[in-house]
Structure formats: C-alpha cells, structure tokens
Amino acid sequence: MQLTTEKFIRDFKDTLHEEQMIKVPDASPAELFETLAHTIRKYITPLWLERRRKLVESQQKIAYYFSIEFLPGRMLETNLLNLGILDTVKEGFAELGVDFDAVRNAEHDMALGNGGLGRLAAAFMDSLATTGYPGFGNGIRYQYGLFKQKIVNGYQVELPDDWFGSLGNVWETRKDHDAVFVNLYGNVYLRANEEGRITPIYENAQVLRAVPYDVPQIGFGNDNVNNLRLWDVEIPEKFEHFYPTLESRRKVTDITAVLYPDDSNSEGKELRLIQEYFMTSAGLQTIIKSYLKQGLPLEKIHEKVSVHINDTHPAVAPAEFMRLLIDEYGLEWNEAWQATVKTMSYTNHTILSEALEKWDAGLFKYVLPRVYQIILEIDNRYVAELANRGIAPEMIENTRIVKDNQVHMAHLAIIGGHSINGVAKLHTELLKEDTLRDFYAIYPEKFNNKTNGIIQRRWLQISDEPLSAEIDKLIGNHWRTDIHELRKLLDYQNDQQVLNDFYRVKQEAKARLAAYIKESTGVEVSTEAIFDVQVKRLHAYKRQLLNLMHIIKLYWDLKDNPDKDVVPRVFIFGAKAAPGYHFAKSVIKLINEVANLVNHDESLQGKLKVVFLENYRVSLAELIIPAADVSEQISLASKEASGTSNMKFMMTGAITLATLDGANIEIKDEVGDDNIVIFGMDKDEVYSHYQRHDYYSRGVYESNPVIRRVVDTFINGTIPNASQEGSEIYEALITHNDEYFLLEDFASYVAAQEKIDQLYRDKGKWAKMSLVNIAHSGKFTSDDTITQYAQEIWNLKK
Ligand SMILES: *Cc1c(COP(=O)(O)O)cnc(C)c1O
C-alpha cells in the first residue's frame, strides 16, 4: 500500500487522540503500540474486505489449514513490512520522537504453539498470503499461550502466559454472525424417518457455541489479506440456565483456556480430545456453509475446498466431515466418502511413536458418540474393501483405525484423505520404509514429501536488518522479493572487503546479544568468543545433554591445562521443557548449575562461558539467531523430522554443526561438505543398532576414559546443587542404556567441535563459509514449500 510519512503521522495522532485522549509525549510504549496497531488495522480492513469480495466473485478453490497450534510471535513488524510501510512508520516515529524499538517490544508474543509445528503453521499463513494462494488457517483462540518460563535456582518454573493482558489481541476481529454450535456427549440412536432414511437422534448432548475471531494474514507487497480463524467457546444463551455457578461455567470456558504445553506426547486427556473436536467441527461447519452459498452441489465440495490436517490433532476431520455431509446435509455414504477423501490431506510431523495420537475407544465413544459410530463404519468398510483387494490380513489389522480398543488418529487421516506428506526427505523415507510401511504398500500414490521452510522476511529482513542492508549494498534489494537472488552473494565469496563486512555485521549482532545476556543473567561474555547456540524445545532426542557433556569435557581440559590454546566459547541455550517431562527439567537444572560452575571459575580465564536464556520464544529467537556463529542441530539421526531453526541459523550466517538428520541433510546438499560440520551416526547406523540390539552404553563408558570422566562428573559432586538430577542423568546414560546414543556419538561430536575451533581461527575462511550458507538459504523459504502444497496437494490457483 502507499502511505506518506505525513499521512501516517496524522492518522497515528488522530487515533491516539480519539482512543487514548492523550498526546504522543505522554503515552507509554503500550499505549503507543495499541494506537499503532489500531492505525494499521484501519489500513488493513479495506484490503481484507476486497480480498473476500474477490474470492466470492471468482469462486476459487480455498485451502483450509487446520492446526491446533499457531506460533506467530509478534505481528507488528511483519504486518508493517508486508504492507510495505515499515520504513514509513519508522520515519514517522523518528519525527515524532518515539522509540520504535520500545513500541515493538510492548507487543506480547502470540504463542499459541509449542515449537516447530506451530511455528510452521504461522509461517504458512504468511507464505499463503504472500504467494497469493487462497489459504485460511483454522485453530483455537487459547486464552493462555505456552507457559512463561522462569529459571529459579536453576529450575524451570512455569507461569501462565496471559497474552491478552490489558490490551487483548489487537489484531483480531470477532465474527459473531459466523458462530456455530458443537455437540458433545449424550446418546445417539439411529431411527428411520418417514422417507425411510436412517437419521441419528441425539439425546442429552452438551451444546457449545463456537465463536470465531479472525486475524488478518497480510501478504508481502501484494495487499493481499488472508484469514487466520481462531475459535473461542461460549455457553449458548438458551442453555445458560444449565450453568448456574461460576465453576460450572468455568468447565466450559476451560475448553479454550490453555494450549497443551507438550509437543511430543499425546496426552490422553478428555479435554484435549474436546479441544481437537471443537475446532475441527466448528471449522468444517463454516466451510460447508460458505461453500453452499455459491449454490454448488455438496458432493462436489472437493472442487472448491481443501482441508489440511496439520499433524494428528485435527485428524477427526474426515469423520466429522462425513457426519456433517450425511447427517446434516443428507448425502449418501458413498458420495460423501468420495468427497471427503478428495477434500482431506494430512501432514505427519514425527516418527516418535509416543506422539502418534491414539484415543481410548471408550472415552472417544463417550465424548463423541455419533462420530465414533461413523469411525466404526469407516473402519468396517476399509477392512472389507482391503480384504476384497486381497490384502494380507496382517496388513489390514496393522492399518485399521479401531483396534485393541483404541482409535488411531493417523490411520483415520491417511485412510480418509488423498495425501500424506512428511516434512523432510529423510523423514518421508522413514515414513515409507518404517513407521507407515504398510500404508505405503497399500496407498503408494498418497505419499509425498514437503520439506519444511521458514519465512525469510521475519528471520532475515526483520530480525537481521543490518545484514539485510549489507546484502542490499552488494546485490541490490531484489532478493527481498525473490529470495533465490541471495545466490548472487556467491560472486563475493573471495572478496576480502565483503568478508570483513559480513564478519563485522555478525560481531555487531553478537554485541547486541551480549548486552541482553548481561542484562538478563548478569553474565559477561566476550564477542571475541565463538557464540555456540542450541535453542529449541528441550527433548531427550534433541540431545542438549550431548552439548552439555562436551562443555564438561572442555571444562576438564582447561582445568588440567589452563593455558590450553582454545578459541573462547560462549555456549548459549534456550529451551522450554514440558511441565511433566521430568528428564528434560533435570537437563535444564544441570545446564544452569554447570553454567554457575564455569562462569565463576577464574582459572578458566574467560575461555568458557555457559548461558541459559529463560523463556525461549519467537521474539527471543529473533535476537539470538542472528548472533550465532555455530548452530547446534545434534539430534540422534532419524529422530528430528525436519527442524526449522537449522534453516533460520543458516540464513543469518551461522555454521551448522549437525548430525545427518531431518533437513540438516538438505542443508548439507545445498552448501556442500566444506560449509557445514557433520558428525555422528547416520540413520542406517542407528537402525542397525536397533536391529542387532548390540548397543551397550556401559561398555563404552567403561572402556573410554574421557567419556567416563565426563559422565562421572554428574555424580561425583563436581557440579554443586544438582546431585539428584546428576544421578538421574547418570542412570539414563548408563543404567538405562542411553536411549539416544550420546556416548556412541560423543567422540565424533568432540572431533567436530575441535574442527569448529580450528576453522574459526581463520576469520576469512569462516566468513566465507558464513556467506556461502546465507547465499544458499533461499532454498528453504516457506513461500516455495507452500507453493508445492498448493500445486501438488491442494490443487489451488492464485
Ligand atoms: C523455529 C522455532 C522452533 C523450532 O526449532 P527446532 O530447532 O526446529 O526444533 C521452536 N521454537 C521457536 C520459538 C522457534 O522460533
């Protein structure tokens, strides 16, 4: 959009005056933020309406992305950048004497997600709007986002994330007229009506009102505005008398109160099942209603609508869609089923079996009696059809939806849809060969890969403005609209001046982070040190503990030989642990106690520092990632489906230190062996251990004195205030045979870290590697990922 600085200043002052009745110098950053957001909303609204009008008029096919998590972080700068008015607003603020950074920091992160999965969903919203494909999000308007993490005495403490605060969500619009009803519980009978049609009779159902709040998703430089629809729950007016007490009302509002703070386990909780069904049913109901307004026949809905199931949480969608088509709109089973399969598609995000959702059949039937009947019918027909095709009984049993008294949600998503994709090449291969092998034999045509991606606008243009400016100087600014142009940087890989400039920009980002570290933890770190960063959810498979073991080894090296010639290091961690994940919390405690130990040890001469930054989230990631020299991507090969922080780090010039896991493999293929540091077992070696059952961690521990010394450090009192946690770690590594092969990969990790130390000594060489990484990072734009979804799965047109 077009906007002059003068007009912006006028609009901003008018809004401030109207809404706050104060003048600029008197306003707090929060008031200024709210005013700015409201000013921008006035710019967005006409674009939003126009987009809707055009979509209705053109009757284009629309994809709906169903996800129980969206993790956009802050929206202000993204919205300004995408509208094309970020610089105008910054100039306007400069004229008004307002500190833009203070206003930006007044926005609370929108953290309706745990980690990578929710972040991907948010990235896709931006990329859909930017590429111009009609794609809308569908999720839950949680009252509390992912918990706020405090570190107290080295322990994680969880506080509620009251993200609405006093401002509410400044970006949303409540859409009362699109509210729908969702039924739970009760009994269902099937009766024949006068025409002999079997119809369900509901008795004693609990009826909830689902109210949507729409959040605009603005495309970059195209004035295109899509919709992220988040559902809230309310008590329907005519049932209010059933809820006379505050407590009974709270039971209802609890449905959208909290995000489940766990991104790896499916918690078999009734409330979670209700959340999943609630957003899925509400979303599908409005989709069908808006489709029918076009006057087209329902059995052809797949020609105008795609429904995407992001992980298994919305995987009840095929069954609920069948229920709506048959019970509410009178379609026959077969035509409803064909439309359903053609409408639905599913992304798998993990091969960890504990994360593949299964529901107890009794609970499912109790909460969703009619949907359960439909699932049984789908399951029966599936079994009959496969038997008919001559599929082996064992294979049918492995893949059916209801078995051993459990409802397998991934199976429902695969059977009830036409596409299942993994999120990186290796991950998709593993799905085909292993996790979903039988499904792949039955439906090979449904399987495909869509490697995850990231929003370069947030992770480069916004979060690393100085680097972006440096890139502009070299190759012009066209890369800002076509990220693949970053490849032109390769022309400068041997230009000493350019390499010096890149090095300087990185040092400046490190200085900004160093200031934050000092302010938030009191620890002083030198920007001459290598900033070695691991930020992501805390999980055993991601192996933060392996990183810590290497730190302990360095500690002993320096204690033995204080004059040892090493490049100083600052190890930086950021990670939330699921509140019920005991092991992960012990690792956090140990990282913090090792930090206490080394940061206060004068004999180390500042060569080793360890920092744990609390409350890792998108806005903190934007500060940390541009300042990284080393990106730690050290999961056990085969366990990290894709990873996306690996891509963010690469884009701002960190060198990846990685196992051959997830998208690390694709990063290596892009930059070449010389511009990444790889270590550890590959997936075949890991699987061969599984097959041969030949891993024995105690053997490694007993025969390798270096490992033995590191592991013993957890239990011999070296690390103060953590003897309990230390012995738990020891038990996991030695008594429980080290499930994630840390001891096996340790030697090769240490060697890789020594290589990093050597490489960093040659600043020119390092800067060149950094530049090559940036130059190749365009490969991982989510704009391209979403284009592949749109063309290959959803069959959309721009
Ligand atoms: C990108 C991102 C993640 C995902 O990190 P991985 O290392 O890929 O697991 C998690 N949390 C936040 C806040 C992120 O920005």
The ligand as an SDF file (V2000), in Angstrom:
LIG
                    3D

 15 15  0  0  0  0  0  0  0  0999 V2000
   11.8480  -22.1590   14.8880 C   0  0  0  0  0  0  0  0  0  0  0  0
   11.4060  -22.3020   16.2920 C   0  0  0  0  0  0  0  0  0  0  0  0
   11.3070  -23.5700   16.8780 C   0  0  0  0  0  0  0  0  0  0  0  0
   11.6870  -24.8340   16.1450 C   0  0  0  0  0  0  0  0  0  0  0  0
   13.0410  -25.1220   16.4480 O   0  0  0  0  0  0  0  0  0  0  0  0
   13.7080  -26.5310   16.0490 P   0  0  0  0  0  0  0  0  0  0  0  0
   15.1370  -26.3240   16.3990 O   0  0  0  0  0  0  0  0  0  0  0  0
   13.4900  -26.7270   14.5900 O   0  0  0  0  0  0  0  0  0  0  0  0
   13.0530  -27.5660   16.8850 O   0  0  0  0  0  0  0  0  0  0  0  0
   10.8950  -23.6530   18.1840 C   0  0  0  0  0  0  0  0  0  0  0  0
   10.5820  -22.5650   18.8990 N   0  0  0  0  0  0  0  0  0  0  0  0
   10.6780  -21.3250   18.3860 C   0  0  0  0  0  0  0  0  0  0  0  0
   10.3320  -20.1590   19.2400 C   0  0  0  0  0  0  0  0  0  0  0  0
   11.0890  -21.1490   17.0660 C   0  0  0  0  0  0  0  0  0  0  0  0
   11.1570  -19.9170   16.5550 O   0  0  0  0  0  0  0  0  0  0  0  0
  1  2  1  0
  2  3  1  0
  2 14  2  0
  3  4  1  0
  3 10  2  0
  4  5  1  0
  5  6  1  0
  6  7  2  0
  6  8  1  0
  6  9  1  0
 10 11  1  0
 11 12  2  0
 12 13  1  0
 12 14  1  0
 14 15  1  0
M  END
$$$$
